[in-house]
Amino acid sequence: MTLPSERVVVTGLAYVTSLGFGHEDHEPALRAGRVGSGPIRRFDTRGFRTATGGQCDEARLDGLLRQRWSGAQLRGLDVDTRMLLWSVAAALDDAGLAPESLPAPLPAVVGTTLEGFWQGEKWYDQVFHGSLSRARPARLRTATSGGQIAAVSRLLRLPMEPTVVSNACATGVSAIGRLFRRIAHGSCQAGLAGGYDTLTRFIHLGFDSLGALTPQRCAPFDRKRSGFFIGDGAAMLVLESLSSARRRGARIRAELLGYGESADSYHATHPEPSGIGIAGAILQCLHAARIDPSKVDYVNAHGTATPANDSAEANGILLAFGPGDGARVPVSSTKALVGHTLGAAGAVEQCFCILALERGFLPPQANLEEPDPECPLNLVRDPRGAPRVAMNNAFGFGGANGVLLSRRWEEKP
């Protein structure tokens, strides 16, 4: 692999979860361990093992969008597309980039696992349980990922060069990692990357049938952990080469240092227990960043609060970092608060890493009562700290592993 020729920085970001919008809503929630789950309102949960999930504030989302677009322009867009639209537009605004000033087409690497499944479910219900006259096929125009990013491009009047990534629950990190590599190796100067997904009946039922959803609290790395809840999420980041950011005098929010990925190919849903594939992705990321494990100050774990996943991740961290640094580095999983946002998870949690770097704190491990001795990690209890280098782990079905490393912005690292 050739060495990168460019430093890559984040100049804009925007994200939405069940806890709110952006840093200002999420910082107090992460510090206090406030959970964003509640009774599901979007669909009927009778007969399900669990009836809780994390839903974004759609009324607030629509209010933000209507500051820029009319109701007629937004009509027919599903919640996935509306979250994606807000995230793209707000990230560009945060970076100080007007759509008309950007190069066209703008690279946009977008990650999702569900595409527009919410819209597809709605159409299905209209066909089989309602009126055929109401189930017009045109309503499926944003039911695919290509249709969703196309709608965003049209509403922003910004031609895009879209790449859609679907890599199980590592999708968000994979999307950012792909754009990071393109910029680092000089094939483009700037672009958008991130992920999005929403809580739908189909995905809730699927994970519920696997026994992965908990009717109790989501408690990663706790001895009595019993699973997670599904949450809405969308996050987009503006990545640029340092030279591009300097030319336009951009505010730099963080620097991306490295990306690593691997595939276990162990089982369709279960991780490889020893964590060797996870360790491989972590080590590849550290090697790409030319960073020693001793320099990592915080790990935002994938941490799904399922017994097999948490223990495999703990093993992978300890394998990659070694027994000394593996027991030292502070670790927490923010899924305890926002749930599993699927294709958005890695991108949302990358924003959490940048939040921790910018605001100088360690997100505590929420809902932790009795740490599992099989996961001997240094789980964060106290938010006090000033991390300089943060790692973001994302792992998914089929053994998809992705890891990002970022650093608090410093002109001279």
C-alpha positions, 0 to 999 in steps of 0.5 A, spaced: 500 500 500 502 506 498 503 511 503 498 517 503 500 524 500 495 528 504 493 529 511 485 529 511 481 533 516 474 534 518 471 541 516 464 540 517 459 535 520 451 534 522 448 528 525 441 526 528 439 521 533 433 520 538 437 524 543 437 530 538 441 534 533 448 535 533 453 537 538 449 541 543 444 536 544 448 530 544 454 533 549 450 533 555 446 527 554 453 523 553 456 526 559 449 524 563 448 518 560 441 520 558 438 514 554 434 516 547 429 510 547 422 509 549 415 506 546 415 505 539 410 510 535 411 508 528 408 501 528 404 496 531 409 492 536 404 487 539 406 480 539 414 483 539 418 481 545 420 488 546 416 495 544 422 500 545 426 504 540 430 510 539 426 515 534 428 522 532 424 528 533 420 528 526 416 534 528 423 538 529 426 535 523 421 537 519 421 544 522 428 545 520 427 543 513 422 547 512 426 553 513 429 552 507 424 548 503 417 548 502 412 543 504 411 541 497 418 540 495 418 535 501 412 532 500 413 524 499 420 524 502 420 518 507 424 519 514 430 516 511 431 521 506 429 527 510 434 525 515 439 524 510 437 531 507 438 535 513 445 532 515 448 533 508 445 540 508 447 542 515 454 539 514 455 543 508 453 549 512 457 547 518 463 547 513 462 554 510 460 551 503 455 553 499 452 548 494 453 553 488 461 554 490 462 546 490 466 542 485 461 538 481 460 533 481 461 532 488 464 526 491 459 523 496 460 516 499 453 514 503 452 508 507 446 505 509 443 498 510 436 499 509 435 504 504 428 506 504 425 500 507 420 505 511 417 507 504 417 500 502 413 498 508 408 503 507 407 502 500 406 494 502 401 496 507 397 500 502 397 495 497 395 489 501 391 492 507 388 498 504 387 501 497 390 500 491 388 507 488 393 510 494 399 505 493 402 509 487 408 506 484 411 513 484 411 513 492 417 508 491 422 513 488 426 514 494 425 506 496 432 505 494 439 508 496 440 511 489 433 514 489 434 517 496 441 521 495 438 523 488 433 526 491 438 530 496 442 532 490 436 535 486 433 539 492 440 542 494 441 543 486 448 540 487 450 534 482 453 529 486 458 523 484 455 518 489 457 511 492 453 507 496 456 503 501 452 497 505 457 493 509 452 491 515 453 494 521 460 497 519 457 501 513 458 508 516 465 507 518 466 504 511 463 510 507 468 515 511 474 510 510 473 510 503 473 517 502 478 518 507 483 513 502 481 517 496 483 524 499 489 521 502 492 518 496 490 525 492 484 522 487 480 528 490 480 534 494 474 534 498 467 530 499 461 528 503 461 521 507 457 518 512 451 514 513 443 513 515 438 508 517 431 508 521 427 504 525 422 500 521 418 494 523 421 489 518 428 490 522 425 491 529 422 484 527 428 481 524 433 483 530 427 481 535 426 474 532 434 473 533 433 475 541 438 481 540 433 486 542 433 487 550 426 489 553 430 492 559 436 497 559 442 496 553 448 495 558 454 494 553 460 490 557 455 489 563 455 481 566 447 481 565 447 485 558 441 482 554 441 486 547 440 493 544 434 497 541 434 500 534 435 507 533 434 512 528 440 515 525 444 519 520 450 523 520 454 526 514 461 529 515 465 534 510 472 531 509 478 535 505 485 535 504 489 539 509 491 543 503 484 544 500 482 547 507 487 551 508 486 555 501 479 557 503 481 558 511 476 553 513 475 551 521 478 544 522 474 540 527 479 534 527 484 530 523 482 523 520 489 519 521 487 512 519 482 507 517 482 499 517 478 493 515 477 486 515 472 480 514 472 474 519 468 470 514 466 466 520 458 466 521 452 469 518 451 473 524 456 471 530 463 474 530 469 470 531 470 469 538 477 470 539 477 477 536 482 476 531 479 479 525 477 485 529 484 485 532 486 485 524 482 491 522 485 495 529 492 494 527 491 495 520 488 502 522 494 503 527 499 502 521 496 506 516 496 512 521 503 510 524 500 511 531 502 506 537 497 503 541 500 507 547 498 514 543 490 512 543 486 515 549 479 513 547 476 507 544 468 508 542 467 501 542 462 497 537 459 495 543 452 492 542 450 489 549 450 482 546 454 477 550 458 474 543 459 481 540 462 484 546 466 479 548 469 478 541 470 486 541 474 485 548 478 480 545 480 484 539 482 490 543 486 486 548 489 482 542 491 489 538 493 493 543 497 488 548 495 486 555 498 493 558 495 498 553 489 494 552 487 494 560 489 502 560 485 505 554 478 508 556 473 504 552 465 506 552 459 504 547 455 510 546 449 505 543 447 504 550 444 511 549 442 512 542 441 504 540 444 501 534 443 506 528 445 500 523 448 503 517 449 510 521 452 507 527 459 508 525 458 515 522 454 517 528 459 514 533 465 518 529 461 524 530 461 522 538 469 521 537 470 528 534 465 531 540 469 528 545 476 531 542 473 538 541 470 538 548 475 535 552 471 529 555 470 521 555 463 519 554 462 514 560 459 507 559 452 508 561 447 503 564 454 499 567 452 496 574 457 490 574 462 489 569 463 482 565 470 479 567 470 476 560 471 483 558 476 486 562 477 493 559 478 500 562 470 502 561 469 509 562 466 511 569 468 519 569 467 523 563 473 527 566 479 527 561 482 530 555 483 525 549 487 527 543 487 521 539 480 517 539 478 510 535 472 508 533 470 501 532 464 498 527 463 491 526 457 487 523 454 481 520 458 476 516 465 479 519 465 486 517 470 490 521 472 497 520 476 502 524 477 509 524 482 513 528 482 521 529 486 526 532 484 533 536 486 538 531 493 541 531 497 544 526 503 541 528 501 534 531 
